[in-house]
Amino acid sequence: MISPRWIVLTGLAVLLAPANPSFSRSQDSAVQAPQTAPPVGTSTSAAKKTQKHSHANDFLVIGTVFDPKGYAFPGVQLRIRRSTEKRFRWDDSTNSRGEFAIRVPQGSQYEMVVHMKGFADQTRMLDAKTGLGEARIVFRMEPEGEKK
């Protein structure tokens, strides 16, 4: 009598054999020609896309937000807009260490607003016309009802 284990193993081998590429190829099948790259004159979809904005000359705003006790403050909302505009164009939030980094185009003045529920909003003006490539800012959040 045949052991049930051998029946299961034989059944699995029969079921899995067609899935194995070595069993599915025939010995006398023709060798496929390798795929070649498109001719030099043709363009691909990646080449068709044009780069709209280069970040090489961007102004980098780097900073940290602290809570009233001096600890890192994660999850604080940051919004930046040009000083001549009403709508905020860039937004981000602080990471788990209370840090942030946002790139904006050089050549304008910006207004940065830091917001967290239960705390007073803080606003800073940034001058990206100075020729410097970055600004480092530190915020210390104050509870909403407290005055400095």
JOWOCOR-V723401 format. One record per run of one state. SS is the DSSP state (hx for helix, st for strand, lp for the rest). FROM is the first residue (numbers start at 1). LEN is the number of residues. If there is no record, write none. Layout:
ss: [SS;SS]
from: [FROM;FROM]
len: [LEN;LEN]
This chain:
ss: [lp;hx;lp;hx;lp;hx;lp;hx;st;lp;st;lp;st;lp;st;lp;st;lp;st;lp;st;lp;st;lp;st;lp;st;lp]
from: [1;4;18;21;25;45;49;55;58;67;72;73;77;83;90;94;99;106;109;116;119;120;122;128;134;141;143;144]
len: [3;14;3;4;20;4;6;3;9;5;1;4;6;7;4;5;7;3;7;3;1;2;6;6;7;2;1;5]
